[in-house]
Amino acid sequence: MSAVGPQRKRAGWRRRRNPFRPDRSEAKLIWRWLYLGTIDKYRVHEVAKDFGLSTREITEILTKYASTPKNHMQVLTDHELSLIFDYLTQKHPVSGIQVIFADTYKEPAAQPKPEAPKQQPQAPRPESRPENRPRPQNGVPPRQEQPRPQQAQPQGGAKPAQQNVQRPTTRVPQKKIVDTRKGGDVNLAKYDQRLEELAPERASRMQQGKEKFRSNTGNRRGGVPFSSKRRQDEQEKMRRLQLEIAKKTPLKVQIPDEISVGELASRMKKTGAEVVKVLMKNGIMASLPQIIDYDTAALVAMDLGCKVEKEVTVTIEERLIDDHEDKPEDLVPRAPVVVVMGHVDHGKTSLLDAIRNTSVASGEAGGITQHIGAYQVQINGKPITFLDTPGHEAFTSMRARGAMVTDIAILVVAAEDGIKPQTVESINHAKAANIPIIVAINKIDKPEANPDRVKQQLTEYGLVSEDWGGDTICCPISAKKNIGIDNLLEMVTLTAEMAELKANPNRAAQGTVIEARLDKGRGPVATLLVQNGTLNQGDIIIAGTAVGRVRTMVDSKGKRLEKAGPSVPVEIAGLSEAPSAGSTFHAVADERMARELVEQRKEEEKAKSSAPVQKVSLENLFDQIQAGERKELALIVKADVQGSVEAVKASLEKLSNEEVNVRVIHGGVGAINESDVMLAATSNAIIVGFNVRPDAAARDSAVRSNVDMRMYRVIYDCIDEIEAAMKGMLAPKFKEVVLGHTEVRQVYKVSGVGTVAGCYVQDGKIVRACSVRVVRDGIVIHEGSLASLKRFKDDAKEVAENYECGLTVEKFNDIKEGDIIEAFTMEEIKQ
Ligand SMILES: Nc1nc2c(ncn2[C@@H]2O[C@H](COP(=O)(O)OP(=O)(O)OP(=O)(O)O)[C@@H](O)[C@H]2O)c(=O)[nH]1
């Protein structure tokens, strides 16, 4: 009962324990030992008393097998107790369980109970017998093997079962007795086993919170097996420890290139305020929706004790296209890819033909050659790939698309003509691409051929012939007469060997589209140059916005191929559309994903084309050229006289280079008018004016349609500026800002002052000490500074629109009625 105090309880137990004397049965001792497992404190003198021994005897046992207790009040540990019990059990064996109860229990007269239910002997309910629990802790296993039921049976008893049920009614509660009346043997082993089964069962029930302490036992631990509680405590401890560890382990945060402050906070499991605070600490004022870059976000995250990882977004392209670096051991030598460049009519085509014919003549071709944009020849068993499109234009267009196709450039220079503008361009292009140049001095068969002069000229461009002590290979040839071609090709192979060109044939093919067209019979056909890997028939390829399977594959001789390794040019059919030349291609594994990528690319292209076209201006011209968006610079020239128009037109068109063609689409005399601006707007042209000004309508229209108008007074200024703009060198430090326009209504001659113009401000304002232009019929007749500005008789700082004023122009008196005076200032452009 709950009202029973622990002292009383213990006393009660002790009373019940009294019958367990050491001279009783072995089974009793074990019982006792099990029973003691539930007692809080058991002191030396109590043990002695319970066993009917002296304290000294117990002390002796302990001294012998453990350590000497300090005094008779010392609380004994489980280990010590079990030592004592073991000792006493061994020293005092008993013959049978009846012996134990002999003095306290009187067997009632044998009264068989025929009507008693024929039940199997059952283990007593462990809940009601907490004291029977084994105590596995403290390393002392419960000695459950000892009380063998057979040993507990009286030998040769006529009614052993009935004898066994006899029990001390007063000392041992009935419920603690195993009912063996019908079962014959007392199967204590089974009983122990049942106990073991029930203990964990109860422990789990306890964990589910269903267990209730049994008040009738009055024992705090009565209903809860000690081991289960301890296990529970351990588990709880572990859980807390794990939580602690988890708290201390820095949180891993994945941060992309850009992230909003709010998102960062949520990824770090922090509040927005915490993140904003750290940002402020680092001098960044940012609100939650504001986007911060990776570096800033990483700094904040680290500040808040997180571990930062860069979030990598994998695009379809990255998933689809394998662009891993090859291992050096996977690389094998490949054929060089050669381009032939040079000035017009210096013999590029003739040379390519001669090479092809050499190859055909040597018998390898075995038939008709066909033009597929590139071909391969074998020189002394070594292949060389030639791009069949001569000139640096194709080369440049490929480069502009980012395709680096060629390894070696053959520069054809006609021996009798020498270095020409396109020769120089070719040299510069090859140099820019950082590829070796082999000079083929052609037409040496011609009597006027002067190879030395060519070599001499080449030195001016940094190409010094080998026989002149330099490192540029110069081969005298005649493409027409087939002289020196073999030597030239040998030099190509040598140069290629020096360059150690390598590729990995054992991977998915990748390369460049050399040419593509729509064939009536075969559909889209494309010439591809495999640059790495091996292209197989049946491969799925993606080239720009084209996708498809390689249906047929032929080489430059029309021979069908199953495979094409690095540096092999092939013509294939099977693509969905003709890809643009210069685009790269990849053999991929997943057709569905490839189609998805193509759709994505098409969308991007569409978005690009529907984006508002930025009008060309000298400021953005270079950017547009660089971006490959501009191949032509259209100009409209207006000048004061026809002669100037012609001169300017000729000079400007000469500025054309390999990247941009300068074209004057319109030229005329007179002021720039609205129709000029309209033409410029539709054809995306820049208007250039010489000694002319735009009229008011043209000015408005130009602002509306964003047309760039450039006014010059000297032709050279114009040429220099446009040339600089094309090279990206345009760096105007000042910009002209028109302040306003006034119309001269009256002119006065004042002695000592000069011509005073009585004006009316049409638009804007006129400011004292500004720059002015005197414009008559749209033509600038003078440009200078304002000398004075008056309003009535007083000097004025500025005169606004719709007001009248009087002004004089510095060092200019030829002002006439009807002239327009344009006021402007030069403003510095902030870089
Ligand atoms: N005598 C002589 N004439 C040659 C030689 N090589 C080319 N020619 C001639 O030079 C002219 C131009 O030759 P092409 O091969 O068309 O020159 P190209 O550089 O390809 O010219 P474009 O394609 O216009 O750039 C042709 O009439 C050729 O016959 C040569 O070695 N000797």
The ligand as a Tripos MOL2 file, in Angstrom:
@<TRIPOS>MOLECULE
LIG
   32    34     1     0     0
SMALL
NO_CHARGES

@<TRIPOS>ATOM
      1 N1         51.7820   30.2150 -113.7880 N.pl3     1 LIG1
      2 C1         51.1190   29.8060 -112.7310 C.ar      1 LIG1
      3 N2         49.8390   30.1650 -112.5850 N.ar      1 LIG1
      4 C2         49.1810   29.7350 -111.5090 C.ar      1 LIG1
      5 C3         49.7990   28.9430 -110.5390 C.ar      1 LIG1
      6 N3         48.9040   28.6890 -109.5620 N.ar      1 LIG1
      7 C4         47.7530   29.2900 -109.9020 C.ar      1 LIG1
      8 N4         47.9100   29.9440 -111.0660 N.ar      1 LIG1
      9 C5         46.9050   30.6820 -111.7480 C.3       1 LIG1
     10 O1         46.4970   31.7610 -110.9450 O.3       1 LIG1
     11 C6         45.1170   32.0230 -111.1270 C.3       1 LIG1
     12 C7         44.4120   32.0420 -109.7970 C.3       1 LIG1
     13 O2         44.5180   30.8210 -109.2280 O.3       1 LIG1
     14 P1         43.4930   30.3050 -108.1430 P.3       1 LIG1
     15 O3         43.9700   29.0010 -107.6900 O.co2     1 LIG1
     16 O4         42.1350   30.4710 -108.6420 O.co2     1 LIG1
     17 O5         43.7950   31.3610 -107.0650 O.3       1 LIG1
     18 P2         42.9430   31.5650 -105.7530 P.3       1 LIG1
     19 O6         43.9010   32.1280 -104.7570 O.co2     1 LIG1
     20 O7         42.2710   30.3440 -105.3950 O.co2     1 LIG1
     21 O8         41.9580   32.6720 -106.1970 O.3       1 LIG1
     22 P3         40.5690   33.0490 -105.5100 P.3       1 LIG1
     23 O9         39.8120   31.7740 -105.4070 O.co2     1 LIG1
     24 O10        39.9770   34.0630 -106.4150 O.co2     1 LIG1
     25 O11        40.9420   33.6080 -104.1740 O.co2     1 LIG1
     26 C8         44.6040   30.9340 -112.0130 C.3       1 LIG1
     27 O12        44.4760   31.4030 -113.3160 O.3       1 LIG1
     28 C9         45.6650   29.8850 -111.9660 C.3       1 LIG1
     29 O13        45.7650   29.1980 -113.1710 O.3       1 LIG1
     30 C10        51.1600   28.5650 -110.7440 C.ar      1 LIG1
     31 O14        51.7950   27.8830 -109.9650 O.2       1 LIG1
     32 N5         51.7730   29.0460 -111.8650 N.ar      1 LIG1
@<TRIPOS>BOND
     1     1     2 1
     2     2     3 ar
     3     2    32 ar
     4     3     4 ar
     5     4     5 ar
     6     4     8 ar
     7     5     6 ar
     8     5    30 ar
     9     6     7 ar
    10     7     8 ar
    11     8     9 1
    12     9    10 1
    13     9    28 1
    14    10    11 1
    15    11    12 1
    16    11    26 1
    17    12    13 1
    18    13    14 1
    19    14    15 2
    20    14    16 1
    21    14    17 1
    22    17    18 1
    23    18    19 2
    24    18    20 1
    25    18    21 1
    26    21    22 1
    27    22    23 2
    28    22    24 1
    29    22    25 1
    30    26    27 1
    31    26    28 1
    32    28    29 1
    33    30    31 2
    34    30    32 ar
@<TRIPOS>SUBSTRUCTURE
     1 LIG1         1 GROUP 0 **** ****
